């Protein structure tokens, strides 16, 4: 069996036994293919890889090569996690040694999520368009829904038309590992989605047949990259210069809820976090904002 065949067996295991998402599996495939290419360049296969080889691979990831840009600490850590899982799987299934057992992925310093202000969110929504074209109706519905629900981009673009009942007051989202949650939907997002369903989506899909809620101009399902570009384009049109990430709307959703007095357990449920520890990072953002307001407003703060 070739090492590249081993990758497929490992990914099948991750999908069936561990319930990893399609996006994670795709990232693991890229990481492991790159790892095998690295080993092959050294004249090695997985069954004679050493701990030193994996440490060298980590250095290779961080420094880059003529074919690959250097990876950030977090991306390199993900690659090493994939390599560790791969070797652990091979050790169990094929009686190979496990050279990665003592390898620890690099740990990036904790970065606080960047939340936009309410005014910045409103400017992005305004930048989505005037609602006079099918695309602008779609863009407005997408952005309103992302902010209203705190959903991941991948969760929203995977919504099926059958999941939508107007007036839209709640949504069932399928998160990481297939874990489902129900989130409320506010009136602004509900009206935007309804307008898209009535006046936008039929024009994008004149023949019917496609079941995904959000479509591109050719009537095919909207990709994650296209959805992210819609948000960035709306931000550019609004004149917003703040750096965005695919999770900016989600970060802002969580931070604004906490700013408004929501308890952390509620925010955890809405975000679909398995552990409240993941959600607690947003409390640090809120504390920073409170401290900034205190320093500006209190006469003896400085």
C-alpha positions as protocol buffer text, in pm:
chain_id: "A"
residue {
  index: 1
  type: UNK
  ca { x: 0 y: 0 z: 0 }
}
residue {
  index: 2
  type: UNK
  ca { x: 138 y: 342 z: -90 }
}
residue {
  index: 3
  type: UNK
  ca { x: 174 y: 621 z: 162 }
}
residue {
  index: 4
  type: UNK
  ca { x: -74 y: 829 z: -36 }
}
residue {
  index: 5
  type: UNK
  ca { x: -328 y: 547 z: -5 }
}
residue {
  index: 6
  type: UNK
  ca { x: -264 y: 557 z: 370 }
}
residue {
  index: 7
  type: UNK
  ca { x: -376 y: 920 z: 370 }
}
residue {
  index: 8
  type: UNK
  ca { x: -714 y: 824 z: 224 }
}
residue {
  index: 9
  type: UNK
  ca { x: -763 y: 549 z: 482 }
}
residue {
  index: 10
  type: UNK
  ca { x: -679 y: 796 z: 759 }
}
residue {
  index: 11
  type: UNK
  ca { x: -917 y: 1060 z: 622 }
}
residue {
  index: 12
  type: UNK
  ca { x: -1195 y: 801 z: 595 }
}
residue {
  index: 13
  type: UNK
  ca { x: -1133 y: 716 z: 960 }
}
residue {
  index: 14
  type: UNK
  ca { x: -1146 y: 1086 z: 1057 }
}
residue {
  index: 15
  type: UNK
  ca { x: -1473 y: 1134 z: 870 }
}
residue {
  index: 16
  type: UNK
  ca { x: -1651 y: 825 z: 1004 }
}
residue {
  index: 17
  type: UNK
  ca { x: -1507 y: 777 z: 1352 }
}
residue {
  index: 18
  type: UNK
  ca { x: -1426 y: 1134 z: 1452 }
}
residue {
  index: 19
  type: UNK
  ca { x: -1690 y: 1324 z: 1253 }
}
residue {
  index: 20
  type: UNK
  ca { x: -1446 y: 1586 z: 1123 }
}
residue {
  index: 21
  type: UNK
  ca { x: -1590 y: 1846 z: 888 }
}
residue {
  index: 22
  type: UNK
  ca { x: -1526 y: 1848 z: 513 }
}
residue {
  index: 23
  type: UNK
  ca { x: -1316 y: 2163 z: 548 }
}
residue {
  index: 24
  type: UNK
  ca { x: -1095 y: 2003 z: 815 }
}
residue {
  index: 25
  type: UNK
  ca { x: -1053 y: 1689 z: 604 }
}
residue {
  index: 26
  type: UNK
  ca { x: -951 y: 1900 z: 305 }
}
residue {
  index: 27
  type: UNK
  ca { x: -693 y: 2083 z: 517 }
}
residue {
  index: 28
  type: UNK
  ca { x: -560 y: 1753 z: 655 }
}
residue {
  index: 29
  type: UNK
  ca { x: -525 y: 1615 z: 302 }
}
residue {
  index: 30
  type: UNK
  ca { x: -318 y: 1918 z: 199 }
}
residue {
  index: 31
  type: UNK
  ca { x: -106 y: 1897 z: 515 }
}
residue {
  index: 32
  type: UNK
  ca { x: -36 y: 1525 z: 484 }
}
residue {
  index: 33
  type: UNK
  ca { x: 34 y: 1538 z: 109 }
}
residue {
  index: 34
  type: UNK
  ca { x: 288 y: 1809 z: 180 }
}
residue {
  index: 35
  type: UNK
  ca { x: 437 y: 1595 z: 458 }
}
residue {
  index: 36
  type: UNK
  ca { x: 472 y: 1290 z: 232 }
}
residue {
  index: 37
  type: UNK
  ca { x: 629 y: 1504 z: -40 }
}
residue {
  index: 38
  type: UNK
  ca { x: 877 y: 1630 z: 220 }
}
residue {
  index: 39
  type: UNK
  ca { x: 963 y: 1274 z: 327 }
}
residue {
  index: 40
  type: UNK
  ca { x: 998 y: 1155 z: -32 }
}
residue {
  index: 41
  type: UNK
  ca { x: 1242 y: 1438 z: -100 }
}
residue {
  index: 42
  type: UNK
  ca { x: 1453 y: 1290 z: 181 }
}
residue {
  index: 43
  type: UNK
  ca { x: 1421 y: 942 z: 29 }
}
residue {
  index: 44
  type: UNK
  ca { x: 1191 y: 823 z: 307 }
}
residue {
  index: 45
  type: UNK
  ca { x: 845 y: 678 z: 360 }
}
residue {
  index: 46
  type: UNK
  ca { x: 620 y: 696 z: 663 }
}
residue {
  index: 47
  type: UNK
  ca { x: 738 y: 363 z: 805 }
}
residue {
  index: 48
  type: UNK
  ca { x: 1097 y: 485 z: 841 }
}
residue {
  index: 49
  type: UNK
  ca { x: 1027 y: 847 z: 940 }
}
residue {
  index: 50
  type: UNK
  ca { x: 1189 y: 960 z: 1265 }
}
residue {
  index: 51
  type: UNK
  ca { x: 1108 y: 1218 z: 1528 }
}
residue {
  index: 52
  type: UNK
  ca { x: 1387 y: 1430 z: 1381 }
}
residue {
  index: 53
  type: UNK
  ca { x: 1222 y: 1416 z: 1038 }
}
residue {
  index: 54
  type: UNK
  ca { x: 900 y: 1556 z: 1182 }
}
residue {
  index: 55
  type: UNK
  ca { x: 1088 y: 1832 z: 1364 }
}
residue {
  index: 56
  type: UNK
  ca { x: 1263 y: 1914 z: 1036 }
}
residue {
  index: 57
  type: UNK
  ca { x: 924 y: 1921 z: 863 }
}
residue {
  index: 58
  type: UNK
  ca { x: 800 y: 2173 z: 1120 }
}
residue {
  index: 59
  type: UNK
  ca { x: 1102 y: 2392 z: 1049 }
}
residue {
  index: 60
  type: UNK
  ca { x: 1035 y: 2355 z: 676 }
}
residue {
  index: 61
  type: UNK
  ca { x: 675 y: 2469 z: 727 }
}
residue {
  index: 62
  type: UNK
  ca { x: 778 y: 2775 z: 925 }
}
residue {
  index: 63
  type: UNK
  ca { x: 1060 y: 2880 z: 690 }
}
residue {
  index: 64
  type: UNK
  ca { x: 883 y: 2803 z: 362 }
}
residue {
  index: 65
  type: UNK
  ca { x: 1037 y: 2702 z: 30 }
}
residue {
  index: 66
  type: UNK
  ca { x: 1040 y: 2815 z: -331 }
}
residue {
  index: 67
  type: UNK
  ca { x: 707 y: 2636 z: -382 }
}
residue {
  index: 68
  type: UNK
  ca { x: 539 y: 2723 z: -52 }
}
residue {
  index: 69
  type: UNK
  ca { x: 509 y: 3038 z: 155 }
}
residue {
  index: 70
  type: UNK
  ca { x: 605 y: 3014 z: 525 }
}
residue {
  index: 71
  type: UNK
  ca { x: 313 y: 2907 z: 744 }
}
residue {
  index: 72
  type: UNK
  ca { x: 195 y: 3094 z: 1050 }
}
residue {
  index: 73
  type: UNK
  ca { x: 235 y: 2924 z: 1388 }
}
residue {
  index: 74
  type: UNK
  ca { x: -133 y: 2829 z: 1397 }
}
residue {
  index: 75
  type: UNK
  ca { x: -127 y: 2680 z: 1044 }
}
residue {
  index: 76
  type: UNK
  ca { x: 195 y: 2492 z: 1117 }
}
residue {
  index: 77
  type: UNK
  ca { x: 42 y: 2362 z: 1440 }
}
residue {
  index: 78
  type: UNK
  ca { x: -257 y: 2228 z: 1247 }
}
residue {
  index: 79
  type: UNK
  ca { x: -22 y: 2050 z: 1007 }
}
residue {
  index: 80
  type: UNK
  ca { x: 168 y: 1887 z: 1292 }
}
residue {
  index: 81
  type: UNK
  ca { x: -159 y: 1782 z: 1458 }
}
residue {
  index: 82
  type: UNK
  ca { x: -254 y: 1613 z: 1129 }
}
residue {
  index: 83
  type: UNK
  ca { x: 86 y: 1440 z: 1111 }
}
residue {
  index: 84
  type: UNK
  ca { x: 58 y: 1321 z: 1473 }
}
residue {
  index: 85
  type: UNK
  ca { x: -289 y: 1181 z: 1414 }
}
residue {
  index: 86
  type: UNK
  ca { x: -174 y: 1016 z: 1091 }
}
residue {
  index: 87
  type: UNK
  ca { x: 120 y: 837 z: 1256 }
}
residue {
  index: 88
  type: UNK
  ca { x: -91 y: 733 z: 1554 }
}
residue {
  index: 89
  type: UNK
  ca { x: -342 y: 580 z: 1313 }
}
residue {
  index: 90
  type: UNK
  ca { x: -69 y: 397 z: 1119 }
}
residue {
  index: 91
  type: UNK
  ca { x: 87 y: 267 z: 1441 }
}
residue {
  index: 92
  type: UNK
  ca { x: -245 y: 117 z: 1543 }
}
residue {
  index: 93
  type: UNK
  ca { x: -356 y: -15 z: 1204 }
}
residue {
  index: 94
  type: UNK
  ca { x: -27 y: -122 z: 1045 }
}
residue {
  index: 95
  type: UNK
  ca { x: 202 y: -187 z: 1342 }
}
residue {
  index: 96
  type: UNK
  ca { x: 433 y: 94 z: 1234 }
}
residue {
  index: 97
  type: UNK
  ca { x: 640 y: 282 z: 1488 }
}
residue {
  index: 98
  type: UNK
  ca { x: 501 y: 619 z: 1598 }
}
residue {
  index: 99
  type: UNK
  ca { x: 777 y: 880 z: 1557 }
}
residue {
  index: 100
  type: UNK
  ca { x: 534 y: 1165 z: 1629 }
}
residue {
  index: 101
  type: UNK
  ca { x: 427 y: 1045 z: 1975 }
}
residue {
  index: 102
  type: UNK
  ca { x: 652 y: 1294 z: 2157 }
}
residue {
  index: 103
  type: UNK
  ca { x: 613 y: 1581 z: 1909 }
}
residue {
  index: 104
  type: UNK
  ca { x: 421 y: 1881 z: 2039 }
}
residue {
  index: 105
  type: UNK
  ca { x: 268 y: 2132 z: 1797 }
}
residue {
  index: 106
  type: UNK
  ca { x: 386 y: 2493 z: 1835 }
}
residue {
  index: 107
  type: UNK
  ca { x: 156 y: 2702 z: 2052 }
}
residue {
  index: 108
  type: UNK
  ca { x: 70 y: 3047 z: 1922 }
}
residue {
  index: 109
  type: UNK
  ca { x: 18 y: 3326 z: 2169 }
}
residue {
  index: 110
  type: UNK
  ca { x: -346 y: 3389 z: 2241 }
}
residue {
  index: 111
  type: UNK
  ca { x: -493 y: 3651 z: 2010 }
}
residue {
  index: 112
  type: UNK
  ca { x: -815 y: 3820 z: 2100 }
}
residue {
  index: 113
  type: UNK
  ca { x: -1083 y: 3806 z: 1829 }
}
residue {
  index: 114
  type: UNK
  ca { x: -1134 y: 4139 z: 1655 }
}
residue {
  index: 115
  type: UNK
  ca { x: -1489 y: 4263 z: 1696 }
}
residue {
  index: 116
  type: UNK
  ca { x: -1633 y: 4539 z: 1481 }
}
residue {
  index: 117
  type: UNK
  ca { x: -1836 y: 4817 z: 1636 }
}
residue {
  index: 118
  type: UNK
  ca { x: -2212 y: 4833 z: 1583 }
}
residue {
  index: 119
  type: UNK
  ca { x: -2157 y: 5134 z: 1355 }
}
residue {
  index: 120
  type: UNK
  ca { x: -1905 y: 4937 z: 1147 }
}
residue {
  index: 121
  type: UNK
  ca { x: -2149 y: 4646 z: 1113 }
}
residue {
  index: 122
  type: UNK
  ca { x: -2420 y: 4886 z: 997 }
}
residue {
  index: 123
  type: UNK
  ca { x: -2184 y: 5037 z: 740 }
}
residue {
  index: 124
  type: UNK
  ca { x: -2104 y: 4690 z: 600 }
}
residue {
  index: 125
  type: UNK
  ca { x: -2475 y: 4613 z: 576 }
}
residue {
  index: 126
  type: UNK
  ca { x: -2527 y: 4943 z: 394 }
}
residue {
  index: 127
  type: UNK
  ca { x: -2240 y: 4852 z: 160 }
}
residue {
  index: 128
  type: UNK
  ca { x: -2419 y: 4533 z: 57 }
}
residue {
  index: 129
  type: UNK
  ca { x: -2626 y: 4733 z: -191 }
}
residue {
  index: 130
  type: UNK
  ca { x: -2964 y: 4893 z: -237 }
}
residue {
  index: 131
  type: UNK
  ca { x: -3162 y: 4571 z: -274 }
}
residue {
  index: 132
  type: UNK
  ca { x: -3254 y: 4652 z: -633 }
}
residue {
  index: 133
  type: UNK
  ca { x: -3073 y: 4359 z: -797 }
}
residue {
  index: 134
  type: UNK
  ca { x: -3081 y: 3984 z: -727 }
}
residue {
  index: 135
  type: UNK
  ca { x: -2716 y: 3992 z: -621 }
}
residue {
  index: 136
  type: UNK
  ca { x: -2761 y: 4283 z: -380 }
}
residue {
  index: 137
  type: UNK
  ca { x: -3068 y: 4114 z: -228 }
}
residue {
  index: 138
  type: UNK
  ca { x: -2861 y: 3799 z: -178 }
}
residue {
  index: 139
  type: UNK
  ca { x: -2564 y: 3990 z: -35 }
}
residue {
  index: 140
  type: UNK
  ca { x: -2782 y: 4179 z: 211 }
}
residue {
  index: 141
  type: UNK
  ca { x: -2956 y: 3860 z: 324 }
}
residue {
  index: 142
  type: UNK
  ca { x: -2622 y: 3681 z: 367 }
}
residue {
  index: 143
  type: UNK
  ca { x: -2460 y: 3957 z: 574 }
}
residue {
  index: 144
  type: UNK
  ca { x: -2770 y: 4018 z: 787 }
}
residue {
  index: 145
  type: UNK
  ca { x: -2797 y: 3645 z: 858 }
}
residue {
  index: 146
  type: UNK
  ca { x: -2429 y: 3611 z: 951 }
}
residue {
  index: 147
  type: UNK
  ca { x: -2455 y: 3893 z: 1203 }
}
residue {
  index: 148
  type: UNK
  ca { x: -2800 y: 3798 z: 1332 }
}
residue {
  index: 149
  type: UNK
  ca { x: -2705 y: 3438 z: 1411 }
}
residue {
  index: 150
  type: UNK
  ca { x: -2330 y: 3440 z: 1473 }
}
residue {
  index: 151
  type: UNK
  ca { x: -2308 y: 3146 z: 1234 }
}
residue {
  index: 152
  type: UNK
  ca { x: -1990 y: 3038 z: 1064 }
}
residue {
  index: 153
  type: UNK
  ca { x: -1976 y: 3121 z: 693 }
}
residue {
  index: 154
  type: UNK
  ca { x: -1975 y: 2748 z: 611 }
}
residue {
  index: 155
  type: UNK
  ca { x: -2291 y: 2695 z: 819 }
}
residue {
  index: 156
  type: UNK
  ca { x: -2484 y: 2966 z: 634 }
}
residue {
  index: 157
  type: UNK
  ca { x: -2384 y: 2865 z: 281 }
}
residue {
  index: 158
  type: UNK
  ca { x: -2486 y: 2506 z: 358 }
}
residue {
  index: 159
  type: UNK
  ca { x: -2843 y: 2603 z: 445 }
}
residue {
  index: 160
  type: UNK
  ca { x: -3107 y: 2436 z: 228 }
}
residue {
  index: 161
  type: UNK
  ca { x: -3416 y: 2615 z: 106 }
}
residue {
  index: 162
  type: UNK
  ca { x: -3631 y: 2361 z: 295 }
}
residue {
  index: 163
  type: UNK
  ca { x: -3490 y: 2494 z: 623 }
}
residue {
  index: 164
  type: UNK
  ca { x: -3640 y: 2837 z: 567 }
}
residue {
  index: 165
  type: UNK
  ca { x: -3991 y: 2917 z: 686 }
}
residue {
  index: 166
  type: UNK
  ca { x: -4111 y: 3276 z: 658 }
}
residue {
  index: 167
  type: UNK
  ca { x: -4140 y: 3479 z: 865 }
}
residue {
  index: 168
  type: UNK
  ca { x: -3800 y: 3347 z: 969 }
}
residue {
  index: 169
  type: UNK
  ca { x: -3772 y: 3349 z: 1349 }
}
residue {
  index: 170
  type: UNK
  ca { x: -3516 y: 3073 z: 1406 }
}
residue {
  index: 171
  type: UNK
  ca { x: -3269 y: 2852 z: 1220 }
}
residue {
  index: 172
  type: UNK
  ca { x: -3131 y: 2506 z: 1280 }
}
residue {
  index: 173
  type: UNK
  ca { x: -2758 y: 2512 z: 1208 }
}
residue {
  index: 174
  type: UNK
  ca { x: -2526 y: 2217 z: 1164 }
}
residue {
  index: 175
  type: UNK
  ca { x: -2188 y: 2299 z: 1316 }
}
residue {
  index: 176
  type: UNK
  ca { x: -1856 y: 2124 z: 1363 }
}
residue {
  index: 177
  type: UNK
  ca { x: -1879 y: 1748 z: 1393 }
}
residue {
  index: 178
  type: UNK
  ca { x: -2241 y: 1758 z: 1278 }
}
residue {
  index: 179
  type: UNK
  ca { x: -2352 y: 1912 z: 1609 }
}
residue {
  index: 180
  type: UNK
  ca { x: -2683 y: 2093 z: 1561 }
}
residue {
  index: 181
  type: UNK
  ca { x: -2814 y: 2401 z: 1738 }
}
residue {
  index: 182
  type: UNK
  ca { x: -3115 y: 2629 z: 1700 }
}
residue {
  index: 183
  type: UNK
  ca { x: -3055 y: 3004 z: 1694 }
}
residue {
  index: 184
  type: UNK
  ca { x: -3308 y: 3289 z: 1688 }
}
residue {
  index: 185
  type: UNK
  ca { x: -3322 y: 3524 z: 1389 }
}
residue {
  index: 186
  type: UNK
  ca { x: -3403 y: 3893 z: 1433 }
}
residue {
  index: 187
  type: UNK
  ca { x: -3647 y: 4096 z: 1227 }
}
residue {
  index: 188
  type: UNK
  ca { x: -3387 y: 4272 z: 1008 }
}
residue {
  index: 189
  type: UNK
  ca { x: -3234 y: 3944 z: 893 }
}
residue {
  index: 190
  type: UNK
  ca { x: -3577 y: 3783 z: 857 }
}
residue {
  index: 191
  type: UNK
  ca { x: -3699 y: 4061 z: 626 }
}
residue {
  index: 192
  type: UNK
  ca { x: -3377 y: 4053 z: 423 }
}
residue {
  index: 193
  type: UNK
  ca { x: -3402 y: 3676 z: 371 }
}
residue {
  index: 194
  type: UNK
  ca { x: -3769 y: 3701 z: 275 }
}
residue {
  index: 195
  type: UNK
  ca { x: -3694 y: 3976 z: 20 }
}
residue {
  index: 196
  type: UNK
  ca { x: -3416 y: 3760 z: -128 }
}
residue {
  index: 197
  type: UNK
  ca { x: -3648 y: 3459 z: -150 }
}
residue {
  index: 198
  type: UNK
  ca { x: -3922 y: 3658 z: -323 }
}
residue {
  index: 199
  type: UNK
  ca { x: -3725 y: 3889 z: -554 }
}
residue {
  index: 200
  type: UNK
  ca { x: -3364 y: 3769 z: -563 }
}
residue {
  index: 201
  type: UNK
  ca { x: -3327 y: 3394 z: -561 }
}
residue {
  index: 202
  type: UNK
  ca { x: -3585 y: 3322 z: -837 }
}
residue {
  index: 203
  type: UNK
  ca { x: -3390 y: 3551 z: -1072 }
}
residue {
  index: 204
  type: UNK
  ca { x: -3064 y: 3367 z: -993 }
}
residue {
  index: 205
  type: UNK
  ca { x: -3228 y: 3029 z: -1050 }
}
residue {
  index: 206
  type: UNK
  ca { x: -3489 y: 3069 z: -1326 }
}
residue {
  index: 207
  type: UNK
  ca { x: -3500 y: 2696 z: -1395 }
}
residue {
  index: 208
  type: UNK
  ca { x: -3531 y: 2585 z: -1034 }
}
residue {
  index: 209
  type: UNK
  ca { x: -3385 y: 2265 z: -895 }
}
residue {
  index: 210
  type: UNK
  ca { x: -3097 y: 2380 z: -673 }
}
residue {
  index: 211
  type: UNK
  ca { x: -3179 y: 2337 z: -303 }
}
residue {
  index: 212
  type: UNK
  ca { x: -2912 y: 2552 z: -139 }
}
residue {
  index: 213
  type: UNK
  ca { x: -3043 y: 2884 z: -8 }
}
residue {
  index: 214
  type: UNK
  ca { x: -2760 y: 3106 z: -130 }
}
residue {
  index: 215
  type: UNK
  ca { x: -2668 y: 3094 z: -498 }
}
residue {
  index: 216
  type: UNK
  ca { x: -2413 y: 3258 z: -724 }
}
residue {
  index: 217
  type: UNK
  ca { x: -2503 y: 3442 z: -1044 }
}
residue {
  index: 218
  type: UNK
  ca { x: -2500 y: 3113 z: -1239 }
}
residue {
  index: 219
  type: UNK
  ca { x: -2754 y: 2952 z: -1005 }
}
residue {
  index: 220
  type: UNK
  ca { x: -2499 y: 2722 z: -839 }
}
residue {
  index: 221
  type: UNK
  ca { x: -2443 y: 2704 z: -461 }
}
residue {
  index: 222
  type: UNK
  ca { x: -2244 y: 2996 z: -325 }
}
residue {
  index: 223
  type: UNK
  ca { x: -1893 y: 2888 z: -219 }
}
residue {
  index: 224
  type: UNK
  ca { x: -1732 y: 2981 z: 110 }
}
residue {
  index: 225
  type: UNK
  ca { x: -1474 y: 3193 z: -72 }
}
residue {
  index: 226
  type: UNK
  ca { x: -1747 y: 3381 z: -262 }
}
residue {
  index: 227
  type: UNK
  ca { x: -1945 y: 3443 z: 57 }
}
residue {
  index: 228
  type: UNK
  ca { x: -1635 y: 3581 z: 226 }
}
residue {
  index: 229
  type: UNK
  ca { x: -1566 y: 3805 z: -75 }
}
residue {
  index: 230
  type: UNK
  ca { x: -1923 y: 3941 z: -52 }
}
residue {
  index: 231
  type: UNK
  ca { x: -1856 y: 4056 z: 305 }
}
residue {
  index: 232
  type: UNK
  ca { x: -1519 y: 4208 z: 211 }
}
residue {
  index: 233
  type: UNK
  ca { x: -1667 y: 4383 z: -92 }
}
residue {
  index: 234
  type: UNK
  ca { x: -1945 y: 4536 z: 119 }
}
residue {
  index: 235
  type: UNK
  ca { x: -1684 y: 4657 z: 368 }
}
residue {
  index: 236
  type: UNK
  ca { x: -1478 y: 4817 z: 90 }
}
residue {
  index: 237
  type: UNK
  ca { x: -1783 y: 4990 z: -57 }
}
residue {
  index: 238
  type: UNK
  ca { x: -1867 y: 5132 z: 286 }
}
residue {
  index: 239
  type: UNK
  ca { x: -1517 y: 5277 z: 319 }
}
residue {
  index: 240
  type: UNK
  ca { x: -1434 y: 5054 z: 616 }
}
residue {
  index: 241
  type: UNK
  ca { x: -1058 y: 5020 z: 661 }
}
residue {
  index: 242
  type: UNK
  ca { x: -1065 y: 4780 z: 958 }
}
residue {
  index: 243
  type: UNK
  ca { x: -903 y: 4445 z: 881 }
}
residue {
  index: 244
  type: UNK
  ca { x: -1162 y: 4170 z: 842 }
}
residue {
  index: 245
  type: UNK
  ca { x: -1150 y: 3794 z: 878 }
}
residue {
  index: 246
  type: UNK
  ca { x: -1408 y: 3532 z: 774 }
}
residue {
  index: 247
  type: UNK
  ca { x: -1517 y: 3523 z: 1140 }
}
residue {
  index: 248
  type: UNK
  ca { x: -1551 y: 3901 z: 1188 }
}
residue {
  index: 249
  type: UNK
  ca { x: -1932 y: 3893 z: 1190 }
}
residue {
  index: 250
  type: UNK
  ca { x: -1929 y: 3598 z: 1432 }
}
residue {
  index: 251
  type: UNK
  ca { x: -1682 y: 3769 z: 1666 }
}
residue {
  index: 252
  type: UNK
  ca { x: -1890 y: 4086 z: 1658 }
}
residue {
  index: 253
  type: UNK
  ca { x: -2211 y: 3893 z: 1727 }
}
residue {
  index: 254
  type: UNK
  ca { x: -2062 y: 3738 z: 2042 }
}
residue {
  index: 255
  type: UNK
  ca { x: -1901 y: 4057 z: 2168 }
}
residue {
  index: 256
  type: UNK
  ca { x: -2213 y: 4269 z: 2116 }
}
residue {
  index: 257
  type: UNK
  ca { x: -2426 y: 4014 z: 2301 }
}
residue {
  index: 258
  type: UNK
  ca { x: -2189 y: 4020 z: 2599 }
}
residue {
  index: 259
  type: UNK
  ca { x: -2172 y: 4401 z: 2584 }
}
residue {
  index: 260
  type: UNK
  ca { x: -2552 y: 4401 z: 2597 }
}
residue {
  index: 261
  type: UNK
  ca { x: -2564 y: 4186 z: 2910 }
}
residue {
  index: 262
  type: UNK
  ca { x: -2610 y: 3833 z: 2773 }
}
residue {
  index: 263
  type: UNK
  ca { x: -2466 y: 3562 z: 2998 }
}
residue {
  index: 264
  type: UNK
  ca { x: -2173 y: 3359 z: 2871 }
}
residue {
  index: 265
  type: UNK
  ca { x: -2360 y: 3026 z: 2873 }
}
residue {
  index: 266
  type: UNK
  ca { x: -2622 y: 3169 z: 2637 }
}
residue {
  index: 267
  type: UNK
  ca { x: -2351 y: 3296 z: 2402 }
}
residue {
  index: 268
  type: UNK
  ca { x: -2181 y: 2955 z: 2419 }
}
residue {
  index: 269
  type: UNK
  ca { x: -2504 y: 2784 z: 2307 }
}
residue {
  index: 270
  type: UNK
  ca { x: -2563 y: 3035 z: 2028 }
}
residue {
  index: 271
  type: UNK
  ca { x: -2209 y: 2996 z: 1893 }
}
residue {
  index: 272
  type: UNK
  ca { x: -2218 y: 2618 z: 1921 }
}
residue {
  index: 273
  type: UNK
  ca { x: -1901 y: 2596 z: 2131 }
}
residue {
  index: 274
  type: UNK
  ca { x: -1850 y: 2258 z: 2297 }
}
residue {
  index: 275
  type: UNK
  ca { x: -1672 y: 2421 z: 2591 }
}
residue {
  index: 276
  type: UNK
  ca { x: -1745 y: 2749 z: 2766 }
}
residue {
  index: 277
  type: UNK
  ca { x: -1366 y: 2801 z: 2783 }
}
residue {
  index: 278
  type: UNK
  ca { x: -1371 y: 2874 z: 2409 }
}
residue {
  index: 279
  type: UNK
  ca { x: -1640 y: 3138 z: 2460 }
}
residue {
  index: 280
  type: UNK
  ca { x: -1463 y: 3303 z: 2753 }
}
residue {
  index: 281
  type: UNK
  ca { x: -1210 y: 3468 z: 2523 }
}
residue {
  index: 282
  type: UNK
  ca { x: -1489 y: 3709 z: 2423 }
}
residue {
  index: 283
  type: UNK
  ca { x: -1520 y: 3825 z: 2784 }
}
residue {
  index: 284
  type: UNK
  ca { x: -1161 y: 3949 z: 2756 }
}
residue {
  index: 285
  type: UNK
  ca { x: -1261 y: 4158 z: 2454 }
}
residue {
  index: 286
  type: UNK
  ca { x: -1552 y: 4302 z: 2651 }
}
residue {
  index: 287
  type: UNK
  ca { x: -1328 y: 4379 z: 2951 }
}
residue {
  index: 288
  type: UNK
  ca { x: -1085 y: 4559 z: 2720 }
}
residue {
  index: 289
  type: UNK
  ca { x: -1370 y: 4770 z: 2582 }
}
residue {
  index: 290
  type: UNK
  ca { x: -1492 y: 4850 z: 2933 }
}
residue {
  index: 291
  type: UNK
  ca { x: -1141 y: 4948 z: 3037 }
}
residue {
  index: 292
  type: UNK
  ca { x: -1109 y: 5176 z: 2734 }
}
residue {
  index: 293
  type: UNK
  ca { x: -1440 y: 5345 z: 2817 }
}
residue {
  index: 294
  type: UNK
  ca { x: -1331 y: 5381 z: 3180 }
}
residue {
  index: 295
  type: UNK
  ca { x: -1003 y: 5546 z: 3087 }
}
residue {
  index: 296
  type: UNK
  ca { x: -1182 y: 5789 z: 2858 }
}
residue {
  index: 297
  type: UNK
  ca { x: -1464 y: 5877 z: 3095 }
}
residue {
  index: 298
  type: UNK
  ca { x: -1339 y: 5861 z: 3454 }
}
residue {
  index: 299
  type: UNK
  ca { x: -1178 y: 6186 z: 3576 }
}
residue {
  index: 300
  type: UNK
  ca { x: -920 y: 6004 z: 3790 }
}
residue {
  index: 301
  type: UNK
  ca { x: -854 y: 5704 z: 3569 }
}
residue {
  index: 302
  type: UNK
  ca { x: -525 y: 5833 z: 3430 }
}
